[in-house]
Amino acid sequence: MSSSGAERYYWCLSHQRVESEDNMCPGRDRLGPYDSAAAAEQALATVHERNEAWDAEDERWDGKH
């Protein structure tokens, strides 16, 4: 359990599955923590959305848009 007492979840990049704090792969193989299993399951979509937003901001900053 986390220090806050709430369960946290992770997306395992190696196994392509949600893992809890009780059963998780090493840090280099996971994304998170997330507050719910559903949020962890959407981890790759979240990463993709954030990368697109950051790339757009980089282009704006560089004067490309």
Backbone hydrogen bonds, N-H to C=O, Kabsch-Sander energy under -0.5 kcal/mol:
donor,donor_aa,acceptor,acceptor_aa,energy
2,S,6,A,-0.7
5,G,2,S,-1.4
9,Y,34,Y,-2.8
10,Y,19,E,-2.8
11,W,31,L,-2.4
12,C,10,Y,-0.6
12,C,17,R,-3.1
13,L,11,W,-0.6
13,L,29,D,-3.4
14,S,29,D,-0.8
16,Q,12,C,-1.4
17,R,12,C,-0.8
19,E,10,Y,-2.8
20,S,23,N,-0.6
21,E,8,R,-1.0
23,N,20,S,-1.3
29,D,26,P,-2.2
30,R,27,G,-1.5
31,L,11,W,-2.4
34,Y,9,Y,-2.5
40,A,36,S,-1.9
41,E,37,A,-2.2
42,Q,38,A,-1.0
43,A,40,A,-1.7
46,T,42,Q,-2.5
47,V,43,A,-2.6
48,H,44,L,-2.3
49,E,45,A,-2.5
50,R,46,T,-2.5
51,N,47,V,-2.6
52,E,48,H,-2.2
53,A,49,E,-2.1
54,W,50,R,-2.7
55,D,51,N,-2.7
56,A,52,E,-2.3
57,E,53,A,-2.1
58,D,54,W,-2.5
59,E,55,D,-2.3
60,R,56,A,-2.4
61,W,57,E,-2.8
62,D,58,D,-2.4
63,G,60,R,-1.2
64,K,59,E,-3.0
65,H,59,E,-0.7
